[in-house]
Amino acid sequence: MTAVNLNRNPRVLWPTLIVALAAATTPLVVSAQTAGPAPAPAGCATVEVQNVRPQKGFVMLAAYSDAASYGKRPVAALRLAAGDAVMGFQVCGLVGDTVALQLFQDLDSDGKMGANLVGMPTEPWGSSGAPGMMGPSWDTGKVALDGKTIVVRLSQ
């Protein structure tokens, strides 16, 4: 499993994730699960999202397959109703050996990440890998597509 530490500044995450989710046209297959996620087939990743605010809004995800498309054009995007505090699902349609995920929980279901006056997120967010001081990037967010569950813990 790939654990994520979210005690960092996420200012860069929001504009790219919101634009990516809005621009996403690639269909993807998502299967929500209440028990532990099953192993992912080729082209898919099993994702576990922790620290979800149960039954509040949606979990929004954008998946990127390379540095050139990161923050611009996701290979897959999804909007999944928030369920339990720990959610498991598969994201399919992925290509390559690595992937970088950006997530946030849209608590008010308005389709965009809430932010305060200085641009800091007011809704929970997370990223695969280890986001840097100014939020995630391809280099800090990429993880191997090796069949292991990708674990992302949303911020407080």
KASULTA-V799386 format. One record per residue. N is the residue number from 1. SS is DSSP state (a for helix, b for strand, c for the rest). PHI is phi in degrees with one decimal (* if undefined). PSI is psi in whole degrees, 0 to 359 (999 if undefined). Layout:
n & ss & phi & psi
N & SS & PHI & PSI
N & SS & PHI & PSI
//
This chain:
n & ss & phi & psi
1 & c & * & 148
2 & b & -106.5 & 114
3 & c & -90.5 & 156
4 & c & -128.3 & 132
5 & c & -102.0 & 123
6 & c & -109.5 & 22
7 & c & -86.6 & 54
8 & c & -140.2 & 169
9 & c & -78.2 & 119
10 & c & -98.7 & 19
11 & a & -56.0 & 326
12 & a & -76.2 & 335
13 & a & -62.5 & 314
14 & a & -63.8 & 308
15 & a & -60.4 & 319
16 & a & -71.7 & 321
17 & a & -68.0 & 318
18 & a & -64.9 & 315
19 & a & -63.2 & 318
20 & a & -63.6 & 317
21 & a & -66.5 & 322
22 & a & -69.4 & 326
23 & a & -88.6 & 350
24 & c & -63.7 & 127
25 & c & -121.9 & 352
26 & c & -78.1 & 123
27 & c & -69.4 & 151
28 & c & -140.8 & 161
29 & c & -103.1 & 128
30 & b & -129.4 & 132
31 & b & -128.1 & 112
32 & b & -76.6 & 145
33 & b & -134.5 & 146
34 & c & -95.2 & 330
35 & c & -89.5 & 184
36 & c & -59.2 & 139
37 & c & -63.6 & 144
38 & c & -78.5 & 161
39 & c & -57.5 & 141
40 & c & -84.1 & 138
41 & c & -72.3 & 171
42 & c & -55.7 & 139
43 & c & 81.3 & 6
44 & b & -127.9 & 158
45 & b & -130.2 & 138
46 & b & -88.9 & 127
47 & b & -119.7 & 136
48 & b & -118.1 & 122
49 & b & -108.1 & 123
50 & b & -105.7 & 159
51 & c & 69.0 & 29
52 & c & -72.9 & 139
53 & c & -77.5 & 109
54 & c & -55.8 & 134
55 & c & 59.1 & 26
56 & c & -119.5 & 107
57 & c & 69.6 & 219
58 & b & -133.2 & 150
59 & b & -96.1 & 124
60 & b & -107.7 & 134
61 & b & -136.5 & 140
62 & b & -127.6 & 133
63 & b & -116.4 & 133
64 & b & -119.8 & 144
65 & c & -105.8 & 351
66 & c & -160.0 & 167
67 & c & -65.0 & 325
68 & c & -64.5 & 326
69 & c & -95.8 & 351
70 & c & -58.3 & 126
71 & c & 79.2 & 357
72 & c & -116.9 & 305
73 & c & -139.0 & 101
74 & c & -72.4 & 150
75 & c & -78.3 & 335
76 & b & -150.9 & 147
77 & b & -145.2 & 150
78 & b & -149.0 & 159
79 & b & -131.8 & 115
80 & b & -125.3 & 129
81 & b & -56.1 & 133
82 & c & -65.8 & 132
83 & c & -113.6 & 246
84 & c & -78.6 & 173
85 & c & -62.7 & 333
86 & c & -122.7 & 121
87 & b & -116.2 & 138
88 & b & -123.0 & 137
89 & b & -160.5 & 169
90 & b & -112.5 & 141
91 & b & -114.0 & 122
92 & b & -114.1 & 171
93 & c & 92.6 & 13
94 & c & -85.8 & 149
95 & c & -128.4 & 156
96 & c & 87.8 & 188
97 & c & -99.7 & 348
98 & b & -134.0 & 161
99 & b & -148.6 & 151
100 & b & -126.0 & 129
101 & b & -111.2 & 141
102 & b & -123.7 & 133
103 & b & -136.5 & 154
104 & b & -152.5 & 158
105 & b & -102.7 & 116
106 & b & -82.9 & 84
107 & c & -61.6 & 323
108 & c & -96.6 & 7
109 & c & 55.0 & 34
110 & c & -95.9 & 1
111 & c & 82.5 & 6
112 & c & -143.3 & 157
113 & c & -75.5 & 127
114 & c & -73.3 & 143
115 & b & -143.2 & 154
116 & c & -84.6 & 187
117 & c & -62.9 & 333
118 & c & -98.0 & 8
119 & c & 91.2 & 4
120 & c & -78.9 & 140
121 & b & -61.6 & 141
122 & c & -110.9 & 1
123 & c & -119.2 & 152
124 & c & -59.3 & 142
125 & b & -140.9 & 164
126 & b & -163.0 & 167
127 & b & -149.7 & 150
128 & c & -70.4 & 166
129 & c & 72.0 & 217
130 & c & -133.2 & 95
131 & c & -55.9 & 144
132 & b & -79.7 & 186
133 & c & -60.7 & 329
134 & c & -107.0 & 29
135 & b & 95.8 & 181
136 & c & -75.4 & 156
137 & c & -138.1 & 175
138 & a & -58.5 & 313
139 & a & -63.8 & 324
140 & a & -88.3 & 342
141 & a & -102.2 & 346
142 & b & -72.3 & 141
143 & b & -136.3 & 156
144 & b & -73.5 & 141
145 & c & -90.7 & 79
146 & c & -116.5 & 15
147 & c & 90.1 & 349
148 & c & -79.5 & 149
149 & c & -66.9 & 134
150 & b & -93.0 & 117
151 & b & -102.1 & 126
152 & b & -124.1 & 127
153 & b & -104.4 & 121
154 & c & -70.9 & 151
155 & c & -66.6 & 166
156 & c & -74.6 & 999
//
